[in-house]
Amino acid sequence: MTTVKQHGNAAHDALSVDVDALLAAINEICESEVHRLPDGDGQRVSVDGRDYHTWRELAQAFELDIHDFSATEANR
């Protein structure tokens, strides 16, 4: 399981995201490949030619709640 720390505008918005689960869910929804783009923090991905710069932005684009993919939710 790959997890990353997602930071929002406020300290309480920080959460660990289960990236593998998020990308798997998006793969099912859009039935196209998710490509990770090379960058410094490893959070840029491309889906159907659109680039997303954060996991939160990616989840919102596919109408998913990023909190459903938090490490604490995955361990329940």
Biopython code that builds the backbone (N, CA, C, O; Angstrom):
import numpy as np
from Bio.PDB.StructureBuilder import StructureBuilder

atoms = [
    (1, "MET", "N", (0.843, -1.170, 0.000)),
    (1, "MET", "CA", (0.000, 0.000, 0.000)),
    (1, "MET", "C", (0.892, 1.238, 0.000)),
    (1, "MET", "O", (1.789, 1.366, 0.833)),
    (2, "THR", "N", (0.643, 2.125, -0.918)),
    (2, "THR", "CA", (1.365, 3.382, -0.977)),
    (2, "THR", "C", (0.533, 4.456, -0.299)),
    (2, "THR", "O", (-0.627, 4.669, -0.652)),
    (3, "THR", "N", (1.126, 5.129, 0.673)),
    (3, "THR", "CA", (0.437, 6.241, 1.316)),
    (3, "THR", "C", (1.295, 7.482, 1.213)),
    (3, "THR", "O", (2.524, 7.409, 1.215)),
    (4, "VAL", "N", (0.641, 8.609, 1.123)),
    (4, "VAL", "CA", (1.329, 9.894, 1.126)),
    (4, "VAL", "C", (0.572, 10.824, 2.042)),
    (4, "VAL", "O", (-0.619, 10.640, 2.293)),
    (5, "LYS", "N", (1.270, 11.817, 2.534)),
    (5, "LYS", "CA", (0.657, 12.826, 3.384)),
    (5, "LYS", "C", (0.090, 13.911, 2.481)),
    (5, "LYS", "O", (0.821, 14.492, 1.678)),
    (6, "GLN", "N", (-1.202, 14.189, 2.603)),
    (6, "GLN", "CA", (-1.878, 15.229, 1.832)),
    (6, "GLN", "C", (-2.074, 16.423, 2.746)),
    (6, "GLN", "O", (-2.667, 16.287, 3.816)),
    (7, "HIS", "N", (-1.593, 17.583, 2.351)),
    (7, "HIS", "CA", (-1.712, 18.784, 3.170)),
    (7, "HIS", "C", (-2.715, 19.733, 2.545)),
    (7, "HIS", "O", (-2.677, 19.990, 1.342)),
    (8, "GLY", "N", (-3.606, 20.248, 3.365)),
    (8, "GLY", "CA", (-4.563, 21.245, 2.922)),
    (8, "GLY", "C", (-4.095, 22.632, 3.332)),
    (8, "GLY", "O", (-2.916, 22.842, 3.616)),
    (9, "ASN", "N", (-5.017, 23.564, 3.359)),
    (9, "ASN", "CA", (-4.694, 24.928, 3.744)),
    (9, "ASN", "C", (-4.505, 25.074, 5.242)),
    (9, "ASN", "O", (-3.786, 25.969, 5.687)),
    (10, "ALA", "N", (-5.130, 24.220, 6.023)),
    (10, "ALA", "CA", (-5.024, 24.293, 7.477)),
    (10, "ALA", "C", (-4.421, 22.997, 8.005)),
    (10, "ALA", "O", (-4.469, 21.959, 7.345)),
    (11, "ALA", "N", (-3.857, 23.075, 9.196)),
    (11, "ALA", "CA", (-3.194, 21.908, 9.768)),
    (11, "ALA", "C", (-4.165, 20.740, 9.960)),
    (11, "ALA", "O", (-3.759, 19.585, 9.835)),
    (12, "HIS", "N", (-5.427, 21.012, 10.259)),
    (12, "HIS", "CA", (-6.385, 19.925, 10.467)),
    (12, "HIS", "C", (-6.786, 19.229, 9.177)),
    (12, "HIS", "O", (-7.426, 18.179, 9.225)),
    (13, "ASP", "N", (-6.424, 19.788, 8.015)),
    (13, "ASP", "CA", (-6.757, 19.174, 6.736)),
    (13, "ASP", "C", (-5.759, 18.097, 6.316)),
    (13, "ASP", "O", (-5.984, 17.411, 5.319)),
    (14, "ALA", "N", (-4.661, 17.937, 7.057)),
    (14, "ALA", "CA", (-3.645, 16.966, 6.675)),
    (14, "ALA", "C", (-4.165, 15.553, 6.929)),
    (14, "ALA", "O", (-4.731, 15.275, 7.986)),
    (15, "LEU", "N", (-3.968, 14.660, 5.951)),
    (15, "LEU", "CA", (-4.324, 13.276, 6.126)),
    (15, "LEU", "C", (-3.428, 12.413, 5.256)),
    (15, "LEU", "O", (-2.865, 12.889, 4.270)),
    (16, "SER", "N", (-3.294, 11.145, 5.621)),
    (16, "SER", "CA", (-2.520, 10.208, 4.827)),
    (16, "SER", "C", (-3.464, 9.535, 3.846)),
    (16, "SER", "O", (-4.515, 9.027, 4.236)),
    (17, "VAL", "N", (-3.092, 9.531, 2.582)),
    (17, "VAL", "CA", (-3.944, 9.005, 1.529)),
    (17, "VAL", "C", (-3.399, 7.668, 1.046)),
    (17, "VAL", "O", (-2.206, 7.542, 0.768)),
    (18, "ASP", "N", (-4.281, 6.662, 0.946)),
    (18, "ASP", "CA", (-3.931, 5.371, 0.361)),
    (18, "ASP", "C", (-4.009, 5.548, -1.155)),
    (18, "ASP", "O", (-5.072, 5.409, -1.759)),
    (19, "VAL", "N", (-2.877, 5.852, -1.744)),
    (19, "VAL", "CA", (-2.808, 6.190, -3.166)),
    (19, "VAL", "C", (-3.232, 5.018, -4.039)),
    (19, "VAL", "O", (-3.949, 5.210, -5.021)),
    (20, "ASP", "N", (-2.800, 3.807, -3.698)),
    (20, "ASP", "CA", (-3.148, 2.636, -4.497)),
    (20, "ASP", "C", (-4.660, 2.442, -4.580)),
    (20, "ASP", "O", (-5.192, 2.152, -5.651)),
    (21, "ALA", "N", (-5.345, 2.599, -3.460)),
    (21, "ALA", "CA", (-6.805, 2.440, -3.442)),
    (21, "ALA", "C", (-7.488, 3.544, -4.243)),
    (21, "ALA", "O", (-8.446, 3.281, -4.970)),
    (22, "LEU", "N", (-7.003, 4.769, -4.115)),
    (22, "LEU", "CA", (-7.568, 5.892, -4.863)),
    (22, "LEU", "C", (-7.409, 5.674, -6.362)),
    (22, "LEU", "O", (-8.364, 5.849, -7.119)),
    (23, "LEU", "N", (-6.219, 5.298, -6.793)),
    (23, "LEU", "CA", (-5.977, 5.087, -8.219)),
    (23, "LEU", "C", (-6.766, 3.893, -8.752)),
    (23, "LEU", "O", (-7.228, 3.924, -9.893)),
    (24, "ALA", "N", (-6.929, 2.849, -7.951)),
    (24, "ALA", "CA", (-7.723, 1.690, -8.369)),
    (24, "ALA", "C", (-9.190, 2.084, -8.564)),
    (24, "ALA", "O", (-9.826, 1.654, -9.527)),
    (25, "ALA", "N", (-9.720, 2.893, -7.661)),
    (25, "ALA", "CA", (-11.107, 3.344, -7.781)),
    (25, "ALA", "C", (-11.291, 4.194, -9.034)),
    (25, "ALA", "O", (-12.300, 4.067, -9.728)),
    (26, "ILE", "N", (-10.340, 5.044, -9.322)),
    (26, "ILE", "CA", (-10.432, 5.896, -10.509)),
    (26, "ILE", "C", (-10.311, 5.063, -11.776)),
    (26, "ILE", "O", (-10.996, 5.337, -12.761)),
    (27, "ASN", "N", (-9.458, 4.060, -11.764)),
    (27, "ASN", "CA", (-9.344, 3.147, -12.902)),
    (27, "ASN", "C", (-10.685, 2.486, -13.207)),
    (27, "ASN", "O", (-11.046, 2.340, -14.374)),
    (28, "GLU", "N", (-11.423, 2.088, -12.182)),
    (28, "GLU", "CA", (-12.731, 1.460, -12.382)),
    (28, "GLU", "C", (-13.757, 2.438, -12.917)),
    (28, "GLU", "O", (-14.572, 2.089, -13.771)),
    (29, "ILE", "N", (-13.716, 3.661, -12.416)),
    (29, "ILE", "CA", (-14.699, 4.666, -12.820)),
    (29, "ILE", "C", (-14.517, 5.071, -14.274)),
    (29, "ILE", "O", (-15.479, 5.084, -15.042)),
    (30, "CYS", "N", (-13.309, 5.396, -14.651)),
    (30, "CYS", "CA", (-13.092, 5.982, -15.981)),
    (30, "CYS", "C", (-12.662, 4.962, -17.023)),
    (30, "CYS", "O", (-12.630, 5.277, -18.212)),
    (31, "GLU", "N", (-12.331, 3.750, -16.605)),
    (31, "GLU", "CA", (-11.913, 2.689, -17.514)),
    (31, "GLU", "C", (-10.783, 3.116, -18.444)),
    (31, "GLU", "O", (-10.701, 2.655, -19.583)),
    (32, "SER", "N", (-9.925, 3.985, -17.962)),
    (32, "SER", "CA", (-8.716, 4.344, -18.701)),
    (32, "SER", "C", (-7.550, 4.352, -17.735)),
    (32, "SER", "O", (-7.741, 4.351, -16.519)),
    (33, "GLU", "N", (-6.365, 4.362, -18.268)),
    (33, "GLU", "CA", (-5.187, 4.269, -17.412)),
    (33, "GLU", "C", (-4.855, 5.588, -16.740)),
    (33, "GLU", "O", (-4.997, 6.667, -17.314)),
    (34, "VAL", "N", (-4.409, 5.457, -15.513)),
    (34, "VAL", "CA", (-3.920, 6.592, -14.751)),
    (34, "VAL", "C", (-2.403, 6.565, -14.862)),
    (34, "VAL", "O", (-1.773, 5.559, -14.537)),
    (35, "HIS", "N", (-1.817, 7.659, -15.316)),
    (35, "HIS", "CA", (-0.364, 7.734, -15.483)),
    (35, "HIS", "C", (0.221, 8.693, -14.462)),
    (35, "HIS", "O", (-0.205, 9.843, -14.358)),
    (36, "ARG", "N", (1.202, 8.210, -13.709)),
    (36, "ARG", "CA", (1.920, 9.111, -12.799)),
    (36, "ARG", "C", (2.909, 9.923, -13.615)),
    (36, "ARG", "O", (3.620, 9.384, -14.463)),
    (37, "LEU", "N", (2.950, 11.218, -13.355)),
    (37, "LEU", "CA", (3.861, 12.111, -14.061)),
    (37, "LEU", "C", (5.066, 12.390, -13.178)),
    (37, "LEU", "O", (4.923, 12.577, -11.970)),
    (38, "PRO", "N", (6.241, 12.420, -13.769)),
    (38, "PRO", "CA", (7.442, 12.688, -12.964)),
    (38, "PRO", "C", (7.450, 14.121, -12.443)),
    (38, "PRO", "O", (7.311, 15.082, -13.199)),
    (39, "ASP", "N", (7.615, 14.230, -11.142)),
    (39, "ASP", "CA", (7.781, 15.532, -10.503)),
    (39, "ASP", "C", (8.430, 15.313, -9.150)),
    (39, "ASP", "O", (8.718, 14.175, -8.779)),
    (40, "GLY", "N", (8.659, 16.358, -8.428)),
    (40, "GLY", "CA", (9.387, 16.284, -7.169)),
    (40, "GLY", "C", (8.687, 15.530, -6.060)),
    (40, "GLY", "O", (9.340, 14.823, -5.293)),
    (41, "ASP", "N", (7.357, 15.663, -5.952)),
    (41, "ASP", "CA", (6.668, 15.034, -4.834)),
    (41, "ASP", "C", (5.852, 13.806, -5.218)),
    (41, "ASP", "O", (5.254, 13.180, -4.344)),
    (42, "GLY", "N", (5.807, 13.445, -6.489)),
    (42, "GLY", "CA", (5.137, 12.232, -6.925)),
    (42, "GLY", "C", (3.627, 12.262, -6.865)),
    (42, "GLY", "O", (2.995, 11.206, -6.858)),
    (43, "GLN", "N", (3.030, 13.439, -6.823)),
    (43, "GLN", "CA", (1.578, 13.537, -6.728)),
    (43, "GLN", "C", (0.902, 13.925, -8.026)),
    (43, "GLN", "O", (-0.326, 14.011, -8.061)),
    (44, "ARG", "N", (1.636, 14.160, -9.082)),
    (44, "ARG", "CA", (1.001, 14.533, -10.349)),
    (44, "ARG", "C", (0.646, 13.284, -11.134)),
    (44, "ARG", "O", (1.464, 12.379, -11.299)),
    (45, "VAL", "N", (-0.599, 13.251, -11.618)),
    (45, "VAL", "CA", (-1.050, 12.149, -12.454)),
    (45, "VAL", "C", (-1.810, 12.710, -13.646)),
    (45, "VAL", "O", (-2.266, 13.853, -13.639)),
    (46, "SER", "N", (-1.934, 11.877, -14.665)),
    (46, "SER", "CA", (-2.679, 12.242, -15.857)),
    (46, "SER", "C", (-3.725, 11.160, -16.119)),
    (46, "SER", "O", (-3.415, 9.969, -16.107)),
    (47, "VAL", "N", (-4.963, 11.586, -16.355)),
    (47, "VAL", "CA", (-6.057, 10.681, -16.685)),
    (47, "VAL", "C", (-6.748, 11.252, -17.910)),
    (47, "VAL", "O", (-7.223, 12.387, -17.889)),
    (48, "ASP", "N", (-6.804, 10.472, -18.967)),
    (48, "ASP", "CA", (-7.441, 10.920, -20.218)),
    (48, "ASP", "C", (-6.902, 12.263, -20.697)),
    (48, "ASP", "O", (-7.662, 13.095, -21.192)),
    (49, "GLY", "N", (-5.604, 12.478, -20.553)),
    (49, "GLY", "CA", (-4.969, 13.706, -21.026)),
    (49, "GLY", "C", (-5.082, 14.902, -20.105)),
    (49, "GLY", "O", (-4.535, 15.962, -20.410)),
    (50, "ARG", "N", (-5.779, 14.763, -18.984)),
    (50, "ARG", "CA", (-5.889, 15.855, -18.007)),
    (50, "ARG", "C", (-4.906, 15.614, -16.880)),
    (50, "ARG", "O", (-4.799, 14.499, -16.368)),
    (51, "ASP", "N", (-4.191, 16.653, -16.495)),
    (51, "ASP", "CA", (-3.228, 16.552, -15.400)),
    (51, "ASP", "C", (-3.874, 16.997, -14.091)),
    (51, "ASP", "O", (-4.629, 17.969, -14.051)),
    (52, "TYR", "N", (-3.561, 16.263, -13.024)),
    (52, "TYR", "CA", (-4.027, 16.590, -11.677)),
    (52, "TYR", "C", (-2.795, 16.727, -10.803)),
    (52, "TYR", "O", (-1.880, 15.907, -10.878)),
    (53, "HIS", "N", (-2.769, 17.759, -9.976)),
    (53, "HIS", "CA", (-1.563, 18.081, -9.211)),
    (53, "HIS", "C", (-1.609, 17.623, -7.761)),
    (53, "HIS", "O", (-0.570, 17.573, -7.103)),
    (54, "THR", "N", (-2.783, 17.290, -7.253)),
    (54, "THR", "CA", (-2.896, 16.778, -5.881)),
    (54, "THR", "C", (-3.880, 15.615, -5.877)),
    (54, "THR", "O", (-4.718, 15.490, -6.769)),
    (55, "TRP", "N", (-3.764, 14.764, -4.854)),
    (55, "TRP", "CA", (-4.695, 13.635, -4.730)),
    (55, "TRP", "C", (-6.102, 14.153, -4.462)),
    (55, "TRP", "O", (-7.076, 13.571, -4.939)),
    (56, "ARG", "N", (-6.218, 15.230, -3.712)),
    (56, "ARG", "CA", (-7.529, 15.813, -3.414)),
    (56, "ARG", "C", (-8.198, 16.305, -4.702)),
    (56, "ARG", "O", (-9.389, 16.073, -4.909)),
    (57, "GLU", "N", (-7.444, 16.974, -5.555)),
    (57, "GLU", "CA", (-7.971, 17.468, -6.832)),
    (57, "GLU", "C", (-8.423, 16.296, -7.707)),
    (57, "GLU", "O", (-9.469, 16.369, -8.352)),
    (58, "LEU", "N", (-7.645, 15.232, -7.727)),
    (58, "LEU", "CA", (-7.980, 14.051, -8.513)),
    (58, "LEU", "C", (-9.266, 13.412, -8.004)),
    (58, "LEU", "O", (-10.147, 13.073, -8.794)),
    (59, "ALA", "N", (-9.378, 13.246, -6.696)),
    (59, "ALA", "CA", (-10.581, 12.643, -6.115)),
    (59, "ALA", "C", (-11.811, 13.489, -6.419)),
    (59, "ALA", "O", (-12.858, 12.946, -6.772)),
    (60, "GLN", "N", (-11.703, 14.798, -6.289)),
    (60, "GLN", "CA", (-12.834, 15.681, -6.551)),
    (60, "GLN", "C", (-13.273, 15.611, -8.006)),
    (60, "GLN", "O", (-14.467, 15.680, -8.295)),
    (61, "ALA", "N", (-12.323, 15.475, -8.924)),
    (61, "ALA", "CA", (-12.656, 15.412, -10.344)),
    (61, "ALA", "C", (-13.518, 14.190, -10.658)),
    (61, "ALA", "O", (-14.319, 14.215, -11.593)),
    (62, "PHE", "N", (-13.354, 13.128, -9.880)),
    (62, "PHE", "CA", (-14.132, 11.910, -10.092)),
    (62, "PHE", "C", (-15.219, 11.731, -9.031)),
    (62, "PHE", "O", (-15.742, 10.634, -8.834)),
    (63, "GLU", "N", (-15.546, 12.832, -8.355)),
    (63, "GLU", "CA", (-16.609, 12.884, -7.353)),
    (63, "GLU", "C", (-16.420, 11.834, -6.264)),
    (63, "GLU", "O", (-17.375, 11.179, -5.845)),
    (64, "LEU", "N", (-15.174, 11.681, -5.810)),
    (64, "LEU", "CA", (-14.837, 10.789, -4.712)),
    (64, "LEU", "C", (-14.472, 11.626, -3.496)),
    (64, "LEU", "O", (-13.959, 12.736, -3.631)),
    (65, "ASP", "N", (-14.736, 11.094, -2.315)),
    (65, "ASP", "CA", (-14.355, 11.763, -1.077)),
    (65, "ASP", "C", (-12.964, 11.277, -0.696)),
    (65, "ASP", "O", (-12.777, 10.092, -0.419)),
    (66, "ILE", "N", (-11.995, 12.173, -0.678)),
    (66, "ILE", "CA", (-10.611, 11.813, -0.378)),
    (66, "ILE", "C", (-10.492, 11.143, 0.988)),
    (66, "ILE", "O", (-9.592, 10.331, 1.204)),
    (67, "HIS", "N", (-11.387, 11.475, 1.906)),
    (67, "HIS", "CA", (-11.341, 10.872, 3.244)),
    (67, "HIS", "C", (-11.646, 9.374, 3.215)),
    (67, "HIS", "O", (-11.240, 8.647, 4.121)),
    (68, "ASP", "N", (-12.356, 8.904, 2.187)),
    (68, "ASP", "CA", (-12.615, 7.474, 2.047)),
    (68, "ASP", "C", (-11.334, 6.702, 1.740)),
    (68, "ASP", "O", (-11.297, 5.478, 1.871)),
    (69, "PHE", "N", (-10.296, 7.407, 1.336)),
    (69, "PHE", "CA", (-9.030, 6.771, 0.979)),
    (69, "PHE", "C", (-7.919, 7.109, 1.965)),
    (69, "PHE", "O", (-6.735, 6.950, 1.665)),
    (70, "SER", "N", (-8.318, 7.580, 3.146)),
    (70, "SER", "CA", (-7.314, 7.869, 4.163)),
    (70, "SER", "C", (-6.818, 6.555, 4.747)),
    (70, "SER", "O", (-7.537, 5.556, 4.752)),
    (71, "ALA", "N", (-5.610, 6.562, 5.229)),
    (71, "ALA", "CA", (-4.998, 5.353, 5.794)),
    (71, "ALA", "C", (-5.825, 4.829, 6.959)),
    (71, "ALA", "O", (-5.900, 3.617, 7.158)),
    (72, "THR", "N", (-6.444, 5.708, 7.727)),
    (72, "THR", "CA", (-7.249, 5.254, 8.860)),
    (72, "THR", "C", (-8.527, 4.575, 8.397)),
    (72, "THR", "O", (-8.974, 3.617, 9.027)),
    (73, "GLU", "N", (-9.133, 5.055, 7.299)),
    (73, "GLU", "CA", (-10.326, 4.417, 6.759)),
    (73, "GLU", "C", (-9.980, 3.040, 6.187)),
    (73, "GLU", "O", (-10.755, 2.095, 6.341)),
    (74, "ALA", "N", (-8.836, 2.922, 5.536)),
    (74, "ALA", "CA", (-8.438, 1.666, 4.913)),
    (74, "ALA", "C", (-8.183, 0.589, 5.940)),
    (74, "ALA", "O", (-8.320, -0.596, 5.636)),
    (75, "ASN", "N", (-7.813, 0.972, 7.153)),
    (75, "ASN", "CA", (-7.497, -0.002, 8.183)),
    (75, "ASN", "C", (-8.707, -0.401, 9.016)),
    (75, "ASN", "O", (-8.572, -1.217, 9.928)),
    (76, "ARG", "N", (-9.872, 0.142, 8.736)),
    (76, "ARG", "CA", (-11.068, -0.201, 9.511)),
    (76, "ARG", "C", (-11.583, -1.547, 9.142)),
    (76, "ARG", "O", (-12.586, -1.998, 9.696)),
]
sb = StructureBuilder()
sb.init_structure("model")
sb.init_model(0)
sb.init_chain("A")
sb.init_seg("    ")
for serial, (resi, resn, name, xyz) in enumerate(atoms, 1):
    if name == "N":
        sb.init_residue(resn, " ", resi, " ")
    sb.init_atom(name, np.array(xyz, "f"), 0.0, 1.0, " ", f" {name:<3s}", serial, name[0])
structure = sb.get_structure()
